[in-house]
Amino acid sequence: MEDAGFDRAQAAALARQVGLDFGAALTVALAYIGDRLGLFKLMAAGEALTAQQIAQRAGLNERYIREWASTMAAAGYLDYRAADETFRMTREQAMVLNREDNTYFTGGAFQYAVACYRQIGGLMDAFRAGGGVPFSAFGSEIIEAIERLFHAGYEAWVADQWIPAAPELKAKLDAGAEVAEVGCGAGQCIVPVAAAFPNSRFTGYDVDAASIARARAKAAHAGIGHRLVFEHAAAENIPAADRFDLVMAFNCIHDMAHPRAALSTIRRALKPGGILLWSEADASDRLEDNLTPIGRTMYGASTMHCMTVSLANGGEGLGAVIGEGLARELAREAGFAGFERLPVKNPYHQLFAVRK
Ligand SMILES: C[S@@+](CC[C@H](N)C(=O)[O-])C[C@H]1O[C@@H](n2cnc3c(N)ncnc32)[C@H](O)[C@@H]1O
C-alpha cells in the first residue's frame, strides 16, 4: 500500500541508485581480489586473453576467473571482445588499476575499503559503546593502502607545486633547511621530497611503529638514509623547539587523538618565521556543501577509519571533513600568527600555509 503523496519516481530513482551502489560494493571486493592476486598486473600489457588463458597464466581456477573477468568487463575495468571471447586491459585501464607511478592510480582504494570492511564488527561496537577501532587493528594493509593511494600524488605535487606555492620555502630548502613531516605514514611523501632537496635534512614522525619501519626501509632503498631519519613519536610529543624551517602535515591532523595539542607542538618546533604546510581533503565547513559523491567518500572514510582511530585513543575524533574555517580556527587556537589557503589546484587536497 502506498501512502497519499508517495512519489514513485523518487523511490524508483533511489532504488536504482542503491542497486548501483550494491554492484559497486561487490565490484570493489572483486577488484581487490584482482589487485591482490596479481590479475590486473597480468593483464596490464594489453594482450587479449580468454578466461582460460588468464587462469592458466595466473595459476588460478578458470571458473572463478571467467566470472571475475565478466564482472570487471561489466564494470568497465576490462574490455571484452565477443568475437573471440577475450578480455583485455586498455592503456587507460592499466593506468588506473595497475601502474602505481601515476596520479590516476587508485588500486589502493580497493585495499582501503576492504581493510575497513574487515573492522565492521569493532566499528559497530563503537557505535554502541563509544570509543573506536585503533589504527593497529586495521593491520598492515591499511598502511599499504594509504601509501598506494597517495604516493604518486605526493611525488608529483609536493616538491614541484606545493613547496614552491610558498615562495620563500623553495629557496630555503634549495639552500639547506631543517624539515619535518608529522604523520608521515610509510614515508610516501617525505622520501621523494627529501630526494628533491639534497641540501636539506629531514625527520619523519609517526605514532604507528609499523608505518615507521616501512618508511625507514623506503628511505634506505632510496639511498638517502643519511639525510632522512624517522622517529616513532606522536606529533604532540615532538621534543624539538625552534628547530624546523618547514613542518609538513598531510592528511593526518584530523586522524590524531589530540590535534590541537599536535598543532601547538608543531608551532613550538618551528623556527621563528617557519611554516607548517598542512593538507586536508578538499571539503567545505558546511555539511550541505559536502553532500556530493566525493563528500560521501570523505564522510565514509572518516566514519570507518579516520574518526574511529582518533576516538580509539580517547581522542577528539575531529573527522576527515575539515573546511578552511575550522582549520583556520585550530591554527589560531594553537597560536599561529598567519594562515593562508594556498592557490594550488588539486583533485583531492586543500593546502594551508600556516606561519609561526
Ligand atoms: C591517513 S594517514 C596519512 C599518512 C600520510 N601523511 C599520507 O598522507 O599519506 C594518517 C597518519 O597519521 C598517523 N598519526 C595518527 N596520529 C598521530 C599522531 N598523534 N602523531 C603522529 N602521527 C599520527 C597515523 O599513524 C598515520 O600514519
The ligand as a Gaussian input file, in Angstrom:
#p B3LYP/6-31G(d) Opt

LIG

0 1
 C       45.746000       8.835000       6.806000
 S       47.381000       8.527000       7.309000
 C       48.271000       9.693000       6.297000
 C       49.686000       9.325000       6.054000
 C       50.415000      10.296000       5.127000
 N       50.579000      11.596000       5.737000
 C       49.675000      10.431000       3.820000
 O       49.045000      11.469000       3.606000
 O       49.703000       9.513000       3.010000
 C       47.491000       9.270000       8.909000
 C       48.805000       9.001000       9.592000
 O       48.874000       9.787000      10.790000
 C       49.467000       8.991000      11.792000
 N       49.107000       9.555000      13.100000
 C       47.926000       9.491000      13.746000
 N       48.002000      10.156000      14.914000
 C       49.248000      10.667000      15.002000
 C       49.929000      11.471000      15.954000
 N       49.325000      11.872000      17.063000
 N       51.207000      11.821000      15.708000
 C       51.842000      11.405000      14.575000
 N       51.244000      10.637000      13.651000
 C       49.965000      10.284000      13.837000
 C       48.944000       7.599000      11.525000
 O       49.715000       6.604000      12.158000
 C       49.016000       7.558000      10.007000
 O       50.264000       7.119000       9.561000

